[in-house]
């Protein structure tokens, strides 16, 4: 939750119309002046005015052009492994979107190049950037954000207390010490402190966080003792002021707090106390009460943000400052390896937890930690010693790719890791079939088939029976999509013979059985129905909700093909309910397409059917997924679309389709949650 923005009313009045008018406004100013917070406030206030909303790109968290390019590709909703700048421009050409580029100063040329291409191609796009220097583009309007206004020398009473810098200090001081009051005794010292800190909001906040331990006069003495605002000959005064404020805050910390601050800089996203203990704890910061005291101390000093839900975060500038101290120590490599070990352990625990009735919880936990996991993967790919470990990490997260809406990212990273780690290990064998599976789910059948020879060869080496079974499953799934039922049945039978009943990894034997049932949904519907019901019962007994809901999906298809529309809707809505709980966009999309077929089979529901088509297609495109990966329903889907065009007409179908594309599936259906 954002803290109230204080003392910026006049600036907001200036910038809001500028940001509306665009095409590019850059908020420029020194470090610590509050550019990010100010721009976020502007974006929040304008969000409702843009049909496609607001997207935020945290450029300050990026280390180079590749990450920036990947962020633009993500904003455009394209495949990170293949999209070009031309495709990004084409995708954003008609979007009515406010794009916030936060912290561009270290990638000025790269940001400028992207915007030079994007702005002419996307006339409805508005860009709000923050940077310590302007981007120097001809379309750019610069908005200098100055430090907070200071009280006049000798000001007293309301003229002093109404100064924005004083308001900011008093606000955070009262948070640190509820007994703090801005009165005649403290006013002069507060005014002097604001001047000494150059009116920089971050520096003011850091100083105010010590109000519970020191009087304002004592805070001033400490500034004097360390020369915290001394001008540097090689750096602008405002830049030096922030560095000195950070150094001063670091100096105020205890030895344990300083050590923890440095070690916490390895985290790029939110972290919990358990993560801190695992990655940062050792004999110098344990037992746990010592570690907790250090953590609480950093929160009190406003070094750490406490989100109030058990998670914490270091602001980027504070993380960077801690990282400089970590780099000077002998602990940098050990800290990075400790974070990597945490990621491997977490992914392994999640993969095991998937089979223990905690599927939804683990999807959510891994989603919450995605920034951290992604950073570990990227770091490991650059480490010659990290290859096999990153393959294990990526395969253990198979459920996040398939059921957690990150199919694109999973495949992209698996392909990169397979290109780096060529040794014939069990981890590589497993990664090959997972990568091929993701490719076929995205309907990239060429890529999936390309992986098959290497996958088959790997299965002849150091692979276990479960992985060999999944390799057979991939062959069977590909044959199913080609409508080659006999070949599919043979491969799926081989997979079931190899698969242990309690698979140590992956979605297990029930997924294979369900695929086999789905393959027979057209030719042998009663056989498919009985098989799906039996598998579903088995899944629910073992709290395997993900496979159980695929059973509902198969039953919905069988019932729809058999003309049992009411029963089909019941199963489809049940499947949709569970997919929503998982946050599974692929599952939601394919079920919504079946629901479209169900509505199309009912006279008077054709418009809703077309809207569902639009919503499902938009969801698939956003996440890089294809309905053709479930080709046992593809023909029926095409027949549904043809029937809707014939019933509604081209114009009305297109209007309904586009209307649905802008809505959530459950909103179209009313209440899809069924018991």
C-alpha positions as CSV (number, residue, x, y, z in Angstrom):
1,X,0.0,0.0,0.0
2,X,1.4,3.4,-1.0
3,X,2.1,5.9,1.7
4,X,0.3,9.3,1.3
5,X,2.1,11.6,-1.2
6,X,2.8,14.8,0.8
7,X,3.8,18.2,-0.4
8,X,3.4,17.6,-4.2
9,X,-0.1,19.1,-4.9
10,X,1.2,21.9,-7.2
11,X,3.4,19.4,-9.1
12,X,0.5,17.0,-9.6
13,X,-1.6,19.9,-10.9
14,X,1.2,20.6,-13.4
15,X,2.0,17.0,-14.5
16,X,-1.4,15.4,-14.8
17,X,-2.4,17.3,-18.0
18,X,1.1,16.9,-19.4
19,X,0.9,13.1,-19.0
20,X,-2.6,13.1,-20.6
21,X,-1.3,15.0,-23.6
22,X,1.9,13.1,-24.1
23,X,3.3,11.4,-26.1
24,X,6.3,11.4,-23.7
25,X,6.9,13.2,-20.4
26,X,10.0,12.6,-18.5
27,X,10.2,13.4,-14.8
28,X,13.8,14.3,-14.2
29,X,15.6,15.0,-10.9
30,X,18.3,13.9,-8.5
31,X,18.4,10.5,-6.8
32,X,16.1,10.4,-3.7
33,X,13.9,13.3,-4.9
34,X,10.9,11.0,-5.1
35,X,10.5,10.6,-8.9
36,X,9.2,7.1,-8.7
37,X,6.6,7.8,-6.0
38,X,5.5,10.9,-7.8
39,X,5.1,9.3,-11.2
40,X,3.3,6.3,-9.6
41,X,0.8,8.7,-8.1
42,X,0.2,10.4,-11.5
43,X,-0.2,7.0,-13.2
44,X,-2.6,5.8,-10.5
45,X,-4.8,8.9,-10.9
46,X,-4.8,8.5,-14.7
47,X,-5.3,4.7,-14.9
48,X,-9.0,4.9,-15.4
49,X,-8.6,7.2,-18.4
50,X,-6.8,4.7,-20.5
51,X,-8.7,1.8,-22.1
52,X,-5.7,-0.6,-21.8
53,X,-4.7,0.7,-18.4
54,X,-1.2,1.3,-17.0
55,X,1.8,-0.8,-17.4
56,X,5.0,-0.3,-15.3
57,X,8.4,-1.2,-16.5
58,X,11.0,-1.0,-13.6
59,X,14.0,0.0,-15.7
60,X,16.0,0.7,-12.5
61,X,16.0,-3.1,-11.8
62,X,17.5,-3.9,-15.1
63,X,21.2,-4.4,-15.9
64,X,21.2,-4.2,-19.7
65,X,19.5,-3.9,-23.0
66,X,18.3,-7.5,-23.2
67,X,16.2,-7.1,-20.0
68,X,14.8,-3.9,-21.3
69,X,13.9,-5.5,-24.6
70,X,12.3,-8.4,-22.8
71,X,10.2,-5.9,-20.7
72,X,8.8,-4.2,-23.9
73,X,8.1,-7.7,-25.4
74,X,6.2,-8.6,-22.2
75,X,4.2,-5.3,-22.3
76,X,3.2,-6.1,-25.9
77,X,2.2,-9.7,-24.8
78,X,4.6,-11.4,-27.2
79,X,6.8,-14.4,-27.0
80,X,10.1,-13.4,-25.3
81,X,12.1,-15.8,-27.3
82,X,11.2,-14.6,-30.8
83,X,9.6,-11.1,-30.8
84,X,11.3,-8.2,-32.6
85,X,11.0,-4.5,-32.1
86,X,8.9,-4.3,-35.2
87,X,6.5,-6.9,-33.8
88,X,6.3,-5.0,-30.5
89,X,5.4,-1.8,-32.4
90,X,2.8,-3.6,-34.3
91,X,1.3,-5.1,-31.2
92,X,1.1,-1.8,-29.4
93,X,0.0,0.2,-32.5
94,X,-3.7,0.5,-31.4
95,X,-3.3,0.3,-27.7
96,X,-4.6,3.1,-25.5
97,X,-2.0,2.6,-22.8
98,X,-0.1,4.6,-20.3
99,X,3.4,3.2,-20.0
100,X,5.5,4.1,-16.9
101,X,9.2,3.6,-17.5
102,X,10.8,4.0,-14.0
103,X,14.5,4.7,-13.5
104,X,15.9,5.1,-17.1
105,X,19.1,6.9,-16.2
106,X,21.5,4.0,-16.7
107,X,19.9,2.9,-20.0
108,X,19.3,6.3,-21.6
109,X,20.3,5.3,-25.2
110,X,18.4,2.0,-25.0
111,X,15.2,3.6,-23.7
112,X,15.5,6.3,-26.3
113,X,15.9,3.8,-29.2
114,X,12.8,1.9,-28.1
115,X,10.7,5.1,-27.8
116,X,11.9,6.5,-31.1
117,X,10.4,3.3,-32.7
118,X,7.3,3.1,-30.6
119,X,5.9,6.6,-30.4
120,X,5.4,7.1,-34.2
121,X,3.9,3.6,-34.5
122,X,1.5,3.9,-31.5
123,X,-0.3,7.2,-31.5
124,X,-2.5,6.3,-28.5
125,X,0.4,5.4,-26.4
126,X,1.4,7.8,-23.6
127,X,4.8,7.4,-21.9
128,X,5.7,8.7,-18.5
129,X,9.4,8.2,-17.7
130,X,11.5,8.9,-14.6
131,X,15.2,9.5,-14.9
132,X,18.1,11.4,-13.4
133,X,18.6,12.9,-16.9
134,X,16.4,13.6,-19.9
135,X,16.1,11.1,-22.7
136,X,16.7,13.9,-25.2
137,X,14.1,12.9,-27.8
138,X,12.3,15.5,-29.8
139,X,8.9,14.3,-28.6
140,X,9.9,14.6,-25.0
141,X,8.6,17.2,-22.5
142,X,10.7,17.4,-19.5
143,X,9.3,17.9,-16.0
144,X,12.0,18.8,-13.5
145,X,11.1,17.5,-10.0
146,X,12.8,19.6,-7.4
147,X,13.5,18.7,-3.8
148,X,10.8,19.6,-1.3
149,X,10.4,23.3,-0.6
150,X,12.3,24.4,2.5
151,X,11.1,26.8,5.2
152,X,12.4,30.3,4.9
153,X,15.3,31.2,7.1
154,X,13.8,32.5,10.4
155,X,10.3,31.2,9.6
156,X,8.1,30.4,12.6
157,X,4.6,29.1,13.3
158,X,2.4,28.1,10.3
159,X,4.9,29.4,7.7
160,X,7.4,26.9,9.0
161,X,5.0,23.9,9.5
162,X,3.4,24.3,6.1
163,X,6.7,23.9,4.3
164,X,6.5,20.6,2.3
165,X,9.9,19.3,3.6
166,X,8.9,19.9,7.2
167,X,5.6,18.2,6.6
168,X,7.4,15.1,5.2
169,X,9.8,15.0,8.1
170,X,7.1,15.5,10.7
171,X,4.9,12.8,9.1
172,X,7.6,10.1,9.2
173,X,8.8,11.2,12.6
174,X,5.4,10.7,14.0
175,X,5.3,7.2,12.4
176,X,8.6,6.3,14.1
177,X,7.6,8.0,17.4
178,X,3.9,8.6,18.0
179,X,4.8,11.1,20.7
180,X,6.7,13.4,18.3
181,X,5.3,16.9,18.0
182,X,6.4,19.8,15.9
183,X,6.5,22.5,18.5
184,X,8.3,25.7,19.3
185,X,11.2,23.7,20.9
186,X,11.8,21.4,17.9
187,X,10.7,23.7,15.0
188,X,14.1,25.5,14.5
189,X,16.0,22.2,14.6
190,X,13.6,20.5,12.1
191,X,13.9,23.5,9.7
192,X,17.7,23.2,9.9
193,X,17.6,19.5,9.4
194,X,15.4,19.8,6.3
195,X,17.9,22.3,4.9
196,X,20.9,20.1,5.7
197,X,19.2,17.2,4.0
198,X,18.5,19.4,0.9
199,X,14.8,18.7,1.1
200,X,15.3,15.2,-0.4
201,X,12.3,13.0,0.6
202,X,14.3,9.8,1.0
203,X,16.9,11.5,3.2
204,X,14.1,13.1,5.2
205,X,12.4,9.8,5.7
206,X,15.7,8.1,6.8
207,X,16.4,10.9,9.3
208,X,12.8,10.8,10.6
209,X,12.9,7.1,11.2
210,X,15.4,7.8,14.1
211,X,13.0,10.1,15.9
212,X,12.2,7.4,18.4
213,X,15.8,7.2,19.4
214,X,17.2,10.7,19.1
215,X,15.9,14.2,19.5
216,X,16.1,16.4,16.4
217,X,19.0,18.3,17.9
218,X,20.9,15.0,18.4
219,X,20.1,14.0,14.8
220,X,21.7,17.3,13.7
221,X,24.8,16.6,15.8
222,X,25.2,13.3,14.1
223,X,25.0,14.9,10.7
224,X,27.7,17.3,11.8
225,X,29.9,14.5,13.2
226,X,29.9,12.6,9.9
227,X,29.8,15.5,7.4
228,X,26.8,13.8,5.9
229,X,26.0,16.6,3.5
230,X,29.4,17.7,2.6
231,X,29.6,18.7,-1.1
232,X,31.8,16.5,-3.3
233,X,34.0,18.0,-6.0
234,X,33.3,15.1,-8.4
235,X,29.6,14.8,-7.9
236,X,26.6,17.1,-7.9
237,X,25.5,18.2,-4.4
238,X,22.1,16.5,-4.6
239,X,23.7,13.2,-5.6
240,X,26.2,13.5,-2.8
241,X,23.5,14.3,-0.4
242,X,21.7,11.0,-1.1
243,X,24.9,9.0,-0.8
244,X,25.7,10.7,2.5
245,X,22.2,10.2,3.8
246,X,22.5,6.5,3.0
247,X,26.0,6.3,4.6
248,X,24.6,8.1,7.6
249,X,21.7,5.6,7.9
250,X,24.2,2.8,7.5
251,X,26.3,4.2,10.3
252,X,23.4,4.5,12.6
253,X,22.7,0.8,12.3
254,X,24.1,-1.8,14.7
255,X,26.8,-4.1,13.4
256,X,24.3,-6.9,13.0
257,X,21.9,-4.6,11.1
258,X,24.7,-3.4,8.8
259,X,25.7,-7.0,8.1
260,X,22.1,-8.0,7.4
261,X,21.5,-4.9,5.1
262,X,24.5,-5.9,3.0
263,X,23.4,-9.6,2.7
264,X,19.8,-8.7,2.0
265,X,20.9,-6.8,-1.1
266,X,21.0,-10.2,-3.0
267,X,17.2,-10.2,-3.0
268,X,15.6,-8.5,-5.9
269,X,12.0,-8.9,-4.8
270,X,10.0,-9.3,-1.6
271,X,11.4,-11.8,1.0
272,X,10.1,-13.4,4.2
273,X,11.8,-14.0,7.5
274,X,12.3,-17.6,6.6
275,X,14.1,-16.6,3.4
276,X,16.3,-14.2,5.4
277,X,17.2,-16.9,7.9
278,X,18.1,-19.4,5.1
279,X,20.1,-17.0,2.9
280,X,21.5,-14.5,5.3
281,X,21.8,-16.4,8.6
282,X,25.0,-17.8,10.0
283,X,26.9,-17.8,13.3
284,X,27.1,-14.0,13.1
285,X,23.3,-13.5,12.8
286,X,22.0,-16.5,14.6
287,X,20.2,-17.5,16.9
288,X,16.9,-16.4,15.4
289,X,16.1,-13.7,17.9
290,X,19.3,-11.9,16.9
291,X,18.4,-12.1,13.3
292,X,14.8,-10.9,14.0
293,X,16.1,-8.0,16.1
294,X,18.3,-6.9,13.2
295,X,15.4,-7.2,10.8
296,X,13.1,-5.2,13.0
297,X,15.8,-2.6,13.4
298,X,16.1,-2.2,9.7
299,X,12.3,-1.8,9.4
300,X,12.3,0.8,12.2
301,X,15.1,2.8,10.4
302,X,13.0,2.7,7.1
303,X,15.7,0.7,5.4
304,X,13.3,-2.2,4.9
305,X,9.7,-1.9,3.8
306,X,7.4,-4.1,5.9
307,X,4.4,-5.1,3.7
308,X,2.5,-6.2,6.8
309,X,1.9,-9.7,5.4
310,X,5.1,-11.3,6.6
311,X,7.1,-10.0,3.6
312,X,9.7,-7.3,3.4
313,X,11.5,-5.4,0.6
314,X,14.6,-3.3,0.1
315,X,14.0,-0.2,-2.0
316,X,16.2,-0.4,-5.1
317,X,18.5,2.5,-4.0
318,X,19.0,0.9,-0.6
319,X,19.6,-2.5,-2.1
320,X,22.2,-0.9,-4.4
321,X,23.9,0.7,-1.4
322,X,23.9,-2.6,0.5
323,X,25.3,-4.4,-2.5
324,X,28.3,-2.0,-2.6
325,X,29.2,-3.1,0.9
326,X,28.6,-6.7,0.1
327,X,30.9,-6.5,-2.9
328,X,33.7,-5.1,-0.7
329,X,33.4,-8.1,1.6
330,X,34.4,-11.7,1.0
331,X,30.7,-12.8,1.2
332,X,29.3,-11.7,-2.2
333,X,29.7,-15.1,-3.9
334,X,28.6,-17.0,-0.8
335,X,25.4,-14.9,-0.6
336,X,24.5,-15.4,-4.2
337,X,25.1,-19.2,-3.9
338,X,22.9,-19.2,-0.7
339,X,20.1,-17.5,-2.6
340,X,20.5,-20.1,-5.4
341,X,20.3,-22.9,-2.9
342,X,17.1,-21.4,-1.4
343,X,15.6,-21.3,-4.9
344,X,16.5,-24.9,-5.6
345,X,15.1,-26.0,-2.3
346,X,11.9,-24.1,-2.7
347,X,11.3,-25.4,-6.2
348,X,11.9,-28.9,-5.0
349,X,9.6,-28.5,-2.0
350,X,6.9,-27.0,-4.3
351,X,7.2,-29.9,-6.8
352,X,6.8,-32.4,-3.9
353,X,4.0,-30.3,-2.4
354,X,2.1,-30.4,-5.7
355,X,1.4,-34.1,-5.0
356,X,0.4,-33.6,-1.4
357,X,-2.9,-31.7,-1.7
358,X,-1.3,-28.2,-1.6
359,X,-1.4,-27.4,-5.3
360,X,-3.1,-24.0,-5.1
361,X,-0.9,-22.8,-2.2
362,X,2.3,-23.7,-4.0
363,X,1.3,-22.0,-7.3
364,X,0.6,-18.9,-5.3
365,X,3.8,-19.0,-3.3
366,X,5.9,-19.5,-6.4
367,X,4.1,-16.7,-8.2
368,X,4.7,-14.4,-5.2
369,X,8.5,-15.2,-5.5
370,X,8.6,-15.1,-9.3
371,X,10.9,-12.0,-9.4
372,X,13.4,-13.8,-7.2
373,X,13.2,-17.1,-9.0
374,X,13.6,-15.4,-12.4
375,X,16.7,-13.5,-11.1
376,X,18.2,-16.8,-9.9
377,X,17.6,-18.4,-13.2
378,X,19.2,-15.5,-15.2
379,X,22.2,-15.5,-12.8
380,X,22.7,-19.2,-13.1
381,X,22.6,-19.2,-16.9
382,X,25.6,-16.9,-16.8
383,X,27.5,-19.1,-14.3
384,X,29.5,-21.9,-15.9
385,X,28.9,-24.0,-12.8
386,X,25.1,-23.3,-12.7
387,X,23.9,-25.4,-15.6
388,X,22.7,-28.6,-14.1
389,X,21.2,-26.8,-11.1
390,X,19.2,-24.4,-13.2
391,X,17.8,-27.3,-15.2
392,X,16.7,-28.9,-12.0
393,X,15.1,-25.6,-10.8
394,X,13.3,-25.1,-14.1
395,X,11.9,-28.7,-14.3
396,X,10.8,-28.6,-10.7
397,X,8.7,-25.6,-11.6
398,X,6.9,-27.4,-14.4
399,X,3.5,-26.7,-12.6
400,X,4.2,-23.0,-12.6
401,X,4.7,-23.0,-16.3
402,X,1.6,-25.2,-17.1
403,X,-0.8,-24.3,-14.3
404,X,0.5,-20.9,-13.2
405,X,0.3,-18.9,-16.4
406,X,4.0,-18.7,-17.1
407,X,4.3,-21.1,-20.1
408,X,6.2,-18.5,-22.2
409,X,8.8,-17.9,-19.5
410,X,9.2,-21.5,-18.7
411,X,9.9,-22.6,-22.2
412,X,12.1,-19.6,-22.9
413,X,14.3,-20.4,-19.9
414,X,14.4,-24.1,-20.6
415,X,15.5,-23.6,-24.1
416,X,18.3,-21.3,-22.9
417,X,19.4,-23.7,-20.2
418,X,19.4,-26.7,-22.6
419,X,21.6,-24.7,-24.9
420,X,24.1,-24.0,-22.1
421,X,24.1,-27.4,-20.3
422,X,24.9,-30.1,-22.8
423,X,26.1,-32.9,-20.5
424,X,23.9,-36.0,-20.7
425,X,22.5,-35.9,-17.2
426,X,19.1,-37.0,-15.7
427,X,18.3,-33.3,-15.3
428,X,18.9,-32.6,-19.0
429,X,16.7,-35.7,-20.0
430,X,13.9,-34.4,-17.8
431,X,14.3,-30.8,-19.2
432,X,13.9,-32.1,-22.7
433,X,10.5,-33.7,-22.3
434,X,9.2,-30.7,-20.2
435,X,10.4,-28.3,-22.9
436,X,8.7,-30.4,-25.7
437,X,5.5,-30.6,-23.6
438,X,5.4,-26.8,-23.3
439,X,6.0,-26.4,-27.0
440,X,3.1,-28.7,-27.9
441,X,0.9,-26.9,-25.4
442,X,1.7,-23.7,-27.3
443,X,0.9,-25.4,-30.6
444,X,4.5,-25.1,-31.7
445,X,4.5,-28.6,-33.0
446,X,7.6,-28.0,-35.2
447,X,9.7,-27.2,-32.1
448,X,8.2,-30.1,-30.2
449,X,9.0,-32.6,-33.0
450,X,12.5,-31.1,-33.3
451,X,13.2,-32.0,-29.7
452,X,12.0,-35.6,-30.0
453,X,15.2,-37.2,-31.4
454,X,17.4,-35.6,-28.7
455,X,14.7,-36.5,-26.0
456,X,14.6,-40.1,-27.1
457,X,18.3,-40.4,-27.1
458,X,18.5,-38.9,-23.6
459,X,16.0,-41.4,-22.4
460,X,18.4,-44.2,-23.4
461,X,20.9,-42.7,-21.0
462,X,20.7,-41.8,-17.3
463,X,16.9,-41.2,-17.0
464,X,14.5,-42.8,-14.6
465,X,11.3,-44.7,-15.6
466,X,9.0,-41.7,-14.8
467,X,10.9,-39.5,-17.3
468,X,10.8,-42.2,-19.9
469,X,7.1,-42.5,-19.4
470,X,6.6,-38.8,-19.8
471,X,8.7,-38.9,-23.0
472,X,6.3,-41.6,-24.3
473,X,3.4,-39.3,-23.2
474,X,4.8,-36.4,-25.3
475,X,4.8,-38.8,-28.4
476,X,1.3,-39.8,-27.6
477,X,0.1,-36.3,-27.1
478,X,1.6,-35.2,-30.5
479,X,-0.1,-38.2,-32.2
480,X,-3.4,-37.2,-30.5
481,X,-3.1,-33.7,-31.9
482,X,-2.5,-35.3,-35.4
483,X,-5.7,-37.3,-35.0
484,X,-3.7,-40.5,-35.2
485,X,-5.6,-42.4,-32.5
486,X,-3.9,-45.8,-33.0
487,X,-0.3,-44.4,-32.7
488,X,-1.4,-42.2,-29.8
489,X,-3.0,-45.1,-28.0
490,X,0.2,-47.2,-28.4
491,X,2.5,-44.4,-27.0
492,X,0.1,-43.7,-24.1
493,X,-0.1,-47.4,-23.3
494,X,3.7,-47.5,-23.2
495,X,3.8,-44.5,-20.9
496,X,1.4,-46.0,-18.4
497,X,3.4,-49.2,-18.3
498,X,6.6,-47.3,-17.5
499,X,5.0,-44.8,-15.1
500,X,5.1,-45.7,-11.4
501,X,1.7,-45.4,-9.8
502,X,3.0,-42.8,-7.4
503,X,5.2,-40.8,-9.7
504,X,8.1,-39.0,-8.0
505,X,7.8,-36.1,-10.4
506,X,5.4,-34.3,-12.6
507,X,1.6,-34.6,-13.1
508,X,1.6,-38.4,-12.9
509,X,-0.2,-41.3,-14.5
510,X,-3.6,-39.7,-14.3
511,X,-2.7,-37.0,-16.8
512,X,-1.7,-39.7,-19.3
513,X,-5.0,-41.6,-18.7
514,X,-7.0,-38.4,-19.2
515,X,-5.2,-37.7,-22.5
516,X,-6.0,-41.2,-23.6
517,X,-9.7,-40.6,-22.7
518,X,-9.7,-37.3,-24.5
519,X,-8.3,-38.9,-27.6
520,X,-11.3,-41.3,-27.6
521,X,-13.9,-38.6,-26.9
522,X,-15.0,-38.5,-30.6
523,X,-14.7,-42.1,-31.6
524,X,-15.7,-43.9,-28.3
525,X,-17.5,-41.3,-26.1
526,X,-18.9,-43.8,-23.6
527,X,-15.5,-45.3,-23.1
528,X,-14.0,-41.8,-22.6
529,X,-16.8,-40.9,-20.2
530,X,-16.3,-43.9,-18.0
531,X,-12.5,-43.5,-18.0
532,X,-12.7,-39.8,-17.1
533,X,-15.1,-40.5,-14.2
534,X,-12.9,-43.2,-12.8
535,X,-9.8,-41.0,-13.1
536,X,-11.5,-38.1,-11.6
537,X,-12.6,-40.1,-8.6
538,X,-9.0,-41.3,-8.1
539,X,-7.7,-37.8,-8.4
540,X,-10.1,-36.4,-5.8
541,X,-9.2,-39.1,-3.4
542,X,-5.6,-38.0,-3.6
543,X,-6.4,-34.3,-3.5
544,X,-5.1,-33.9,-7.1
545,X,-7.4,-31.0,-8.0
546,X,-5.5,-30.1,-11.2
547,X,-5.9,-33.5,-12.9
548,X,-9.4,-33.9,-11.5
549,X,-10.5,-30.7,-13.2
550,X,-9.1,-31.9,-16.5
551,X,-11.5,-34.8,-15.9
552,X,-14.4,-32.3,-15.8
553,X,-13.1,-30.8,-19.0
554,X,-13.1,-34.2,-20.8
555,X,-16.6,-34.9,-19.5
556,X,-17.8,-31.6,-20.7
557,X,-16.5,-32.3,-24.2
558,X,-18.0,-35.8,-24.3
559,X,-21.4,-34.5,-23.1
560,X,-21.4,-31.7,-25.5
561,X,-20.6,-34.0,-28.4
562,X,-23.4,-36.3,-27.2
563,X,-25.9,-33.5,-27.1
564,X,-26.2,-33.5,-23.3
565,X,-25.8,-29.7,-23.0
566,X,-26.9,-29.2,-19.4
567,X,-24.5,-31.9,-18.1
568,X,-21.7,-30.4,-20.2
569,X,-22.2,-27.0,-18.7
570,X,-22.2,-28.4,-15.2
571,X,-18.8,-30.1,-15.8
572,X,-17.4,-27.0,-17.6
573,X,-18.4,-24.6,-14.9
574,X,-16.9,-26.9,-12.3
575,X,-13.6,-27.0,-14.3
576,X,-13.6,-23.2,-14.6
577,X,-14.1,-22.8,-10.9
578,X,-11.0,-24.8,-10.0
579,X,-8.9,-23.2,-12.8
580,X,-9.7,-19.8,-11.4
581,X,-8.5,-20.9,-8.0
582,X,-5.2,-22.0,-9.5
583,X,-4.9,-18.8,-11.5
584,X,-4.4,-21.1,-14.6
585,X,-5.0,-19.0,-17.7
586,X,-4.5,-21.9,-20.1
587,X,-7.1,-24.1,-18.3
588,X,-9.6,-21.2,-18.1
589,X,-9.2,-20.4,-21.8
590,X,-9.8,-23.9,-23.1
591,X,-12.7,-24.4,-20.7
592,X,-14.2,-21.1,-21.9
593,X,-14.0,-22.3,-25.5
594,X,-16.0,-25.4,-24.5
595,X,-18.5,-23.1,-22.7
596,X,-18.8,-21.1,-25.9
597,X,-19.8,-24.3,-27.7
598,X,-22.3,-25.1,-25.0
599,X,-23.9,-21.6,-25.2
600,X,-24.0,-21.8,-29.1
601,X,-26.0,-25.0,-28.8
602,X,-28.7,-23.1,-27.0
603,X,-31.0,-20.9,-29.1
604,X,-30.8,-17.3,-27.9
605,X,-27.3,-17.7,-26.3
606,X,-25.3,-17.0,-29.5
607,X,-24.2,-13.6,-28.4
608,X,-22.9,-14.9,-25.1
609,X,-21.1,-17.7,-27.0
610,X,-19.3,-15.1,-29.2
611,X,-18.4,-13.1,-26.2
612,X,-16.9,-16.2,-24.5
613,X,-14.9,-16.8,-27.7
614,X,-13.5,-13.3,-27.5
615,X,-12.6,-13.6,-23.8
616,X,-11.0,-17.0,-24.2
617,X,-9.0,-15.9,-27.2
618,X,-7.7,-12.8,-25.5
619,X,-6.6,-14.8,-22.5
620,X,-4.7,-17.3,-24.7
621,X,-3.0,-14.5,-26.7
622,X,-2.0,-12.7,-23.6
623,X,-0.2,-15.8,-22.3
624,X,1.1,-17.3,-25.6
625,X,-1.2,-20.3,-25.6
626,X,-3.1,-22.2,-28.4
627,X,-6.4,-24.0,-28.4
628,X,-5.1,-26.2,-31.1
629,X,-3.0,-28.0,-28.5
630,X,-6.3,-29.6,-27.5
631,X,-7.2,-30.7,-31.1
632,X,-9.5,-33.4,-30.0
633,X,-11.9,-30.4,-29.6
634,X,-10.5,-28.2,-32.3
635,X,-12.9,-29.4,-35.1
636,X,-15.9,-28.9,-32.8
637,X,-14.6,-25.4,-31.9
638,X,-14.3,-24.5,-35.6
639,X,-17.9,-25.7,-36.2
640,X,-19.1,-23.6,-33.3
641,X,-17.4,-20.4,-34.7
642,X,-18.9,-21.1,-38.2
643,X,-22.3,-21.6,-36.7
644,X,-22.1,-18.3,-34.7
645,X,-21.1,-16.4,-37.9
646,X,-24.0,-17.9,-39.7
647,X,-26.5,-17.1,-36.9
648,X,-25.2,-13.7,-35.8
649,X,-23.7,-12.4,-39.1
650,X,-20.2,-11.2,-39.5
651,X,-20.7,-7.7,-38.0
652,X,-22.6,-8.8,-34.9
653,X,-20.3,-11.7,-34.2
654,X,-17.2,-9.4,-34.5
655,X,-18.9,-6.9,-32.2
656,X,-19.7,-9.5,-29.6
657,X,-16.3,-11.1,-29.9
658,X,-14.5,-7.8,-29.3
659,X,-16.8,-7.0,-26.4
660,X,-15.9,-10.3,-24.7
661,X,-12.2,-9.8,-25.3
662,X,-12.3,-6.9,-22.9
663,X,-14.0,-8.8,-20.1
664,X,-13.3,-11.6,-17.6
665,X,-14.8,-15.0,-18.3
666,X,-16.6,-15.2,-15.0
667,X,-18.2,-11.8,-15.4
668,X,-19.7,-12.9,-18.7
669,X,-21.1,-16.0,-17.1
670,X,-22.4,-14.4,-14.0
671,X,-21.4,-16.8,-11.2
672,X,-19.5,-19.8,-12.6
673,X,-18.7,-21.3,-9.2
674,X,-20.7,-24.5,-8.7
675,X,-20.8,-27.0,-5.9
